[in-house]
Amino acid sequence: MIGRATGRPVTITGLGCYVPERVVTNDELAGLVDTSDAWIRERTGIRERRVAAEAEAMSDISLPAARQALEQAGVRAEDVDLIIVATVTPDMAFPATATLVADQIGAADAAAYDLSAGCTGFMYALAQAHAMVAAGLAHKALVVGGDVLSRILDWTDRSTLVLFGDGAGAVVLEPSAEAGFLGFELGADGAGGPELFFPGSGSRLSTDGQKHFLTMNGREVFKFATRILASSAEAILEACELTVDDIDVYVPHQANVRIIDHAVRKLGFPEEKVVVNVDRYGNTSSGSIPLALAEAAADGRLKPGSLVLMTGMGAGLTWGSAIIRWTHPVGATQTNGAST
Ligand code: ACO
């Protein structure tokens, strides 16, 4: 689906993020599986990632991000009427992690649910929250994106272990005088589902030999990612009658620096407009885009007036882009020791 934002103008008024304290370096992983710091850096650009503590689940890493986003927005939790948590690693299948977050922050009576769209979850959730606020159904929406992928990785499989990390981010959406969101492009190709899946995680029993871990065909996902990052961005730029030159900040999904480089070359973005933090966090799935937004806020690139293009892609196979005019000042975000 593709379209320009309609209805009452909606913007992002607050941003927060959080990553677990524990830093796991490439060298540490090289002590567990047959890999090396040099291989991981060269093939992915990743230097280190954050890994949740044993007692930390998705709701735990969501809460600091959510609280920070609300504080920045100046919104009281009790005034929030919609909470969407985009994740493939909820605390449990039910109740939804969003309801746990609602309870913890004190957002009594808010509609609260989880959304599953792989690493694209945050983009899908943004589009849904935007639509509900633009239509007048919701007035103050909290969108959280994040994952604790370390929990579903096979820690003996070098082909997936080195790629992912844990983290979460959150934004607050409100109606505003000045439109923030300009348009969205979202899609899915279900035929690509077998390229990236989590066997045994639902009502489909896993078949012989399938282990209960994130399972990925890295080469196919790589091909999909390089194609879709560029094509989705091009589609939404055209729909909004904008060009790459109009965009101030480009926030691609942080999966692999080679995938980002490919998209940047294809689209023609100058380096200074591109946000990259995959080197420090790895692929945090639905946390990737809000963590990258926080990075751009911290280094001063994300400021009122900035035109931002975000594109996510992931399991499904899914993808999603949005263009937003940043309208509100955001201070540096606190992330529990993260360097953003
Ligand atoms: N350390 C050392 N060697 C490794 C490692 C490792 N960690 N992993 C794989 N290798 C080996 C392979 O076994 C292979 O060896 P062989 O030639 O003897 O068979 C060799 O390295 C090359 O493997 P390739 O798969 O061809 O390596 P490639 O350059 O394609 O990089 C990678 C692999 C990094 C996984 C890449 O394909 C990729 O980034 N894919 C996209 C992954 C991705 O973005 N996934 C997330 C999507 S978003 C979501 O929803 C979660």
Residues whose N, C-alpha, C, O or C-beta is under 5 A from the ligand:
A	BS01	ACO	D34 T35 S36 W39 R43 T44 G118 C119 R158 S159 V162 G218 R219 V221 F222 A255 N256 M313 G314 A315
